[in-house]
Amino acid sequence: MSHTAVERGDLLGLDGLPADQLLSLLDQAEQFLPVAFREKPPLDLLAGGLVANLFFEDSTRTRCSFTVAALRLGADTVDLTGSGSSLSKGETLLDTALNVEAMGVDALVVRSPASGSPAMIARAVNIPVINAGDGRHEHPTQALLDIFTLRRRWEGEISGKTVAIVGDIGHSRVARSNAFGLTTLGADVVLVGPPALVPESLEAIGLGPGRVAVSHDLDSVLGDVDAVMMLRIQLERQANGGAIPPDDYRSCYGLTVDRARRLRPEVPVMHPGPMNRGVEIDSEVADDKARSVILRQVTQGVALRMAVLDRAIGHRPWALDDE
Ligand code: NCD
């Protein structure tokens, strides 16, 4: 069975997650949206539940968003950050996870620079594990919130659309998870960036029915896409420290004001953050309220993570006793 199979509400990746399960998470997120937008009060669906955030890599949005999502459902959270150990990463993470599980938490939300560590932890513990980003591998909740944002923008339609993901694709877990999720739901994905960061071999990651194409020419794709997702250059994941100077990068692959004008008016601009303004995206584009959905992604991400947590721990032992 693949690690991404749904057991006890784990969410380890979108590679192999069937379309019906993707859609049911998006539908559930839709229900939680008024709470995320603070049009309705917080819920108590997970009252008494405890979510542990184990973050062994920096995070602003994701950790905070999981905490807000848990609180909006009435659950409590406990946070652990940083490793600071001389043991191998795998052993440290696993021991940490086993100890936190032994304290009686209901789910583990794990971020780690080591690809595959949430899956490794999931095999060892008896509570749901949610991957909050592992190395270059996957970042399923980011991709789900991106797809959720797109589905809302497109009034329900995903199949047949084309999404350009632009930047350091080879090092990006966000791009990989989006490629898996979007193609599963029938959208096509164009991965755009310099040849060193976007190898042709990435065309093989499409799961179908949607397809993945690679392009090294941003200007040639802009007129044909239904959404553009900009990514930062992930210097911390590059052995050569990033060979392309920021000004050169911007002139070839940055979403400048001029380039944004070539997008059809209704095409949304996305970014998972953190943004490097003036490198992969100009400030005027990022702040353009008509086009940029970057902060909507963040708010809608809370609703999406509420859906993921509800799926993971909505059926805790004492909750089942009541049925
Ligand atoms: C991304 C991540 O950490 O993978 N950010 C995020 O979670 N919103 C993207 C990045 O680091 O560039």
Boltz pocket constraint, residues with backbone or C-beta under 6 A from the ligand:
constraints:
  - pocket:
      binder: B
      contacts: [[A, 58], [A, 61], [A, 62], [A, 132], [A, 133], [A, 135], [A, 139], [A, 142], [A, 173], [A, 174], [A, 232], [A, 234], [A, 272], [A, 273], [A, 274]]
      max_distance: 6.0
